[in-house]
Amino acid sequence: MSMRYPDNDAPNPFTHFAPRLAGGIILVVVLLVALSSSTHIVPPGTRGVMVTLGQTSPQFKPEGILIKIPFIQQVVNVSVRQVTQQGRAPSFTSDLQNVDVQYDVLYRLPENKVVELYQNYSGSVYDSLLLPRIQEAIKQVSAQYVAEDLVKNRERIKIQVIESLRRAMDGLVIINDLTITNIDLTDELEKAIEQKTIAQQQSLKKNFELEIAAKDAEIKRVTAKGEADAIRLQGEALRAAPDVVQLEIIRKWDGKAPQSVVTDKGGANIILPSAR
């Protein structure tokens, strides 16, 4: 009995099915990618900017899920939350002193400007738009003050800088606040201001002491005048009623010598009663 071996040249059904399977898998993957690419989530506190083949949609997209065309449209999220940014602005005062103003700025992007900002300013809005305006505003305001007044009037300077900055932004960025955290002066200038402050304090102390001395002198003068007026009035009263003097002498006599007292220039004597 002879044995039969399988014919290696016989057609394998898997060879015909494999390309279809691979194509189906690829199709499923493409569909899944397309499906995932057809949606976009705009998180809370942000607005979406729709870009279609390089063209920006004029209207921003609100928070939530968006439907977009895969591979053709993309959505860029732009934050509209408040941002706090620290910075510094080297400046010159009106007396040509070099100062370094450090600040914290609180700002946010208005939602109706996110598309315009995305189109016109690349990268960070703070770096490309806000920072140059802040530095310029601080330099303009600092140039109106001498160094000493710049240090003493932070609140006024802050208000002027904010007003100037808001005019420059013209609504593109909302400036909520700007605080000046430090004004760094040169060592020589700090020593000069300190010495001037000490001299002013000493002068104020001396003026206060002079005012006290003047008030004391005035009190003494008024007191002396009052005593002199009292003596004068007593003298006038005694001259007008000499019997009062004689009565007072008799009342206060202790019964001892002398036995008589001269009471006026005319030589009239008062005979005092004898002691018993």
Number of C-alpha atoms within 10 A of each C-alpha: 3 3 4 6 5 6 7 7 6 7 9 9 8 10 9 10 10 11 11 12 12 11 11 12 12 12 12 12 12 12 12 12 13 14 14 11 17 17 15 17 14 20 15 12 14 20 24 26 24 22 16 15 10 10 10 18 14 14 15 21 21 18 15 13 12 15 13 18 13 14 12 12 17 21 22 17 21 20 19 18 14 14 14 13 13 13 14 18 19 16 19 22 20 14 12 12 16 16 21 16 23 17 19 16 19 15 20 18 21 16 21 15 15 24 21 15 18 16 12 10 13 11 9 11 16 17 12 13 18 19 17 12 19 25 18 18 20 25 20 17 21 24 17 15 18 15 23 18 13 21 18 10 11 16 13 11 21 18 15 16 25 20 13 18 22 18 10 16 15 9 13 19 22 16 20 14 13 20 18 18 14 14 17 14 17 11 8 9 15 14 12 12 14 13 12 13 12 12 12 12 12 12 12 12 12 12 12 12 12 12 12 12 12 12 12 12 12 12 12 12 12 12 12 12 12 12 12 12 12 12 12 12 12 12 12 11 12 13 12 10 11 12 12 12 13 15 11 10 15 15 9 8 14 10 13 10 11 10 14 12 16 12 15 9 6 7 9 11 13 15 12 16 12 9 10 4
